[in-house]
Amino acid sequence: MLRIEVLFDKNAPQKPSTNVLHALESEILRKLQNQYPDMVTRVGFGSQQRVNISGTKMSEDKIRIEEILEEIWLDDGWIPEENTTE
């Protein structure tokens, strides 16, 4: 079973909002769930920033998933607009 874990440093001065975390997880699911229906994802905070991909059968699968995750990250169209009213 494929498992993708994207963690952001909980001690970083600039942390993504909960809305951004949910949007990122939704976009990962949208892009990959058809190919990996039993995939498990976790997007949240940890002691350090990291991306972990496990459960792939071939190294080519892991490389392709890494490429897709990079494409998601670089295409910021999935990021919700934050209300900045003060």
Backbone as JSON, one array per atom type, in Angstrom:
{
  "sequence": "MLRIEVLFDKNAPQKPSTNVLHALESEILRKLQNQYPDMVTRVGFGSQQRVNISGTKMSEDKIRIEEILEEIWLDDGWIPEENTTE",
  "N": [[0.84, -1.18, 0.0], [0.56, 2.18, -0.88], [2.01, 4.93, 0.75], [2.03, 8.29, 1.49], [3.63, 10.92, 2.97], [3.68, 14.18, 3.98], [5.34, 16.52, 5.66], [5.52, 19.49, 7.56], [7.72, 21.72, 9.21], [7.0, 22.17, 12.51], [8.05, 24.13, 14.1], [8.86, 26.16, 12.51], [9.17, 29.59, 11.46], [7.32, 30.57, 9.59], [4.45, 29.01, 8.94], [2.33, 26.81, 7.05], [-1.2, 27.36, 6.71], [-4.05, 25.66, 8.15], [-6.0, 25.39, 6.18], [-4.43, 25.39, 3.86], [-2.95, 23.06, 4.24], [-5.01, 21.12, 4.1], [-5.87, 21.59, 1.48], [-3.57, 20.89, 0.02], [-3.38, 18.15, 0.61], [-5.77, 17.29, -0.56], [-5.24, 17.85, -3.26], [-3.09, 16.13, -3.76], [-4.4, 13.68, -3.46], [-6.26, 13.94, -5.55], [-4.6, 13.91, -7.8], [-3.3, 11.42, -7.66], [-4.89, 9.31, -6.67], [-6.45, 7.77, -8.46], [-4.59, 6.11, -9.7], [-3.51, 4.81, -7.53], [-5.5, 3.46, -5.62], [-5.69, 2.53, -2.97], [-4.16, 4.2, -1.5], [-2.62, 5.99, 1.18], [-2.57, 9.09, 2.73], [-0.82, 11.69, 4.47], [-0.75, 14.87, 5.61], [0.76, 17.31, 7.38], [2.12, 18.59, 10.47], [5.43, 18.25, 11.78], [8.44, 17.34, 13.58], [10.41, 18.08, 11.9], [10.85, 19.29, 8.52], [9.74, 17.29, 5.85], [9.36, 14.86, 3.19], [7.93, 11.79, 2.73], [7.8, 8.8, 1.03], [6.46, 5.69, 0.79], [6.02, 2.15, 0.27], [5.98, 1.63, -2.43], [6.31, -0.51, -5.25], [8.2, -0.56, -7.24], [11.21, 1.22, -8.0], [10.92, 3.1, -9.99], [8.26, 3.85, -9.78], [8.28, 5.3, -7.38], [9.95, 7.42, -8.09], [8.37, 8.63, -10.09], [6.15, 9.41, -8.56], [7.38, 11.25, -6.85], [8.0, 13.19, -8.77], [5.43, 14.0, -9.52], [4.52, 15.06, -7.08], [6.28, 17.21, -6.9], [5.44, 18.7, -9.13], [2.86, 19.38, -8.26], [3.52, 21.02, -6.08], [4.9, 23.12, -7.33], [2.95, 24.18, -9.0], [0.88, 26.46, -8.02], [-1.88, 26.68, -8.1], [-3.71, 25.26, -6.6], [-3.66, 26.28, -4.07], [-5.51, 27.74, -1.54], [-7.01, 30.99, -1.33], [-6.13, 33.18, 1.22], [-7.91, 34.91, 3.7], [-7.14, 38.12, 4.62], [-8.07, 40.05, 6.4], [-7.98, 42.63, 8.75]],
  "CA": [[0.0, 0.0, 0.0], [1.32, 3.41, -0.99], [1.84, 5.9, 1.83], [2.7, 9.55, 1.24], [3.61, 11.76, 4.16], [4.28, 15.49, 3.76], [5.37, 17.18, 6.97], [6.12, 20.82, 7.66], [8.35, 21.95, 10.51], [6.08, 22.85, 13.42], [8.75, 25.24, 14.75], [9.25, 27.16, 11.5], [8.51, 30.88, 11.69], [6.16, 30.67, 8.7], [3.83, 27.7, 8.77], [1.11, 26.85, 6.25], [-2.44, 27.3, 7.47], [-4.81, 24.4, 8.07], [-6.63, 25.35, 4.86], [-3.41, 25.02, 2.88], [-2.66, 21.63, 4.46], [-6.14, 20.35, 3.54], [-5.86, 21.75, 0.02], [-2.46, 20.09, -0.49], [-3.77, 16.74, 0.69], [-6.81, 17.07, -1.58], [-4.6, 17.86, -4.57], [-2.34, 14.87, -3.86], [-5.39, 12.63, -3.7], [-6.84, 14.14, -6.88], [-3.63, 13.54, -8.83], [-2.73, 10.08, -7.53], [-5.78, 8.27, -6.15], [-6.9, 6.86, -9.52], [-3.53, 5.13, -9.94], [-3.23, 4.11, -6.27], [-6.76, 3.63, -4.88], [-5.56, 2.22, -1.54], [-3.14, 5.12, -1.0], [-2.85, 6.7, 2.44], [-1.78, 10.33, 2.76], [-0.81, 12.48, 5.7], [-0.15, 16.19, 5.45], [0.65, 17.93, 8.7], [3.32, 19.15, 11.06], [6.32, 17.32, 12.47], [9.61, 17.97, 14.19], [11.22, 18.62, 10.8], [10.17, 19.26, 7.23], [10.15, 16.14, 5.04], [8.41, 14.13, 2.37], [8.24, 10.37, 2.8], [6.99, 7.95, 0.15], [6.76, 4.28, 1.05], [5.05, 1.17, -0.22], [6.02, 1.45, -3.88], [6.9, -1.8, -5.61], [9.36, -0.34, -8.09], [11.82, 2.54, -7.78], [10.37, 4.01, -10.99], [7.01, 4.39, -9.22], [8.63, 6.32, -6.39], [10.46, 8.58, -8.83], [7.23, 9.28, -10.74], [5.36, 10.06, -7.5], [8.15, 12.43, -6.46], [7.82, 14.18, -9.83], [4.06, 14.52, -9.42], [4.48, 15.92, -5.9], [6.98, 18.44, -7.24], [4.54, 19.45, -10.02], [1.81, 19.95, -7.41], [4.1, 22.09, -5.27], [5.25, 24.25, -8.19], [1.71, 24.75, -9.52], [0.19, 26.92, -6.81], [-3.31, 26.88, -8.35], [-4.51, 24.55, -5.59], [-3.56, 26.97, -2.78], [-6.67, 28.61, -1.31], [-6.69, 32.37, -0.95], [-6.33, 33.43, 2.64], [-8.48, 36.21, 4.05], [-6.19, 38.86, 5.45], [-8.72, 41.22, 6.99], [-7.46, 42.89, 10.1]],
  "C": [[0.89, 1.24, 0.0], [0.98, 4.34, 0.17], [2.67, 7.13, 1.5], [2.52, 10.43, 2.47], [4.36, 13.05, 3.83], [4.18, 16.23, 5.08], [6.08, 18.52, 6.88], [6.64, 20.99, 9.08], [7.41, 22.76, 11.4], [6.72, 24.05, 14.12], [9.2, 26.32, 13.76], [8.52, 28.47, 11.75], [7.28, 31.09, 10.8], [5.63, 29.27, 8.44], [2.61, 27.83, 7.88], [-0.12, 26.74, 7.15], [-3.08, 25.92, 7.32], [-5.49, 24.27, 6.72], [-5.65, 24.92, 3.78], [-3.06, 23.54, 3.03], [-3.75, 20.75, 3.86], [-6.15, 20.41, 2.02], [-4.74, 20.92, -0.61], [-2.81, 18.61, -0.47], [-4.82, 16.4, -0.36], [-6.21, 16.99, -2.98], [-3.77, 16.59, -4.78], [-3.3, 13.73, -4.17], [-5.96, 12.73, -5.11], [-5.89, 13.65, -7.97], [-3.23, 12.06, -8.8], [-3.72, 8.97, -7.18], [-6.29, 7.31, -7.22], [-5.88, 5.76, -9.78], [-3.27, 4.26, -8.71], [-4.46, 4.23, -5.36], [-6.66, 3.33, -3.38], [-4.51, 3.1, -0.86], [-3.59, 5.78, 0.3], [-1.97, 7.94, 2.42], [-1.87, 10.96, 4.14], [-0.08, 13.77, 5.39], [-0.33, 16.89, 6.78], [1.97, 18.51, 9.16], [4.12, 18.07, 11.77], [7.5, 18.08, 13.05], [10.56, 18.53, 13.14], [10.43, 18.51, 9.51], [10.67, 18.06, 6.44], [8.99, 15.61, 4.21], [8.85, 12.68, 2.4], [7.26, 9.61, 1.91], [7.4, 6.52, 0.41], [5.68, 3.4, 0.45], [5.01, 1.04, -1.73], [6.74, 0.15, -4.19], [8.15, -1.64, -6.44], [9.91, 1.06, -7.86], [11.31, 3.56, -8.78], [9.06, 4.64, -10.5], [7.31, 5.51, -8.24], [9.13, 7.59, -7.07], [9.31, 9.34, -9.48], [6.37, 10.0, -9.71], [6.07, 11.31, -7.01], [7.99, 13.55, -7.48], [6.43, 14.81, -9.77], [3.93, 15.44, -8.21], [5.18, 17.25, -6.17], [6.11, 19.32, -8.16], [3.42, 20.11, -9.22], [2.34, 21.16, -6.66], [4.38, 23.33, -6.11], [4.03, 24.94, -8.8], [0.86, 25.18, -8.33], [-1.3, 27.18, -7.01], [-4.21, 26.22, -7.32], [-4.54, 25.29, -4.25], [-4.74, 27.9, -2.6], [-6.21, 30.01, -0.94], [-7.04, 32.57, 0.51], [-6.96, 34.82, 2.82], [-7.53, 36.93, 5.0], [-6.82, 40.12, 6.0], [-8.23, 41.4, 8.41], [-8.39, 43.8, 10.85]]
}
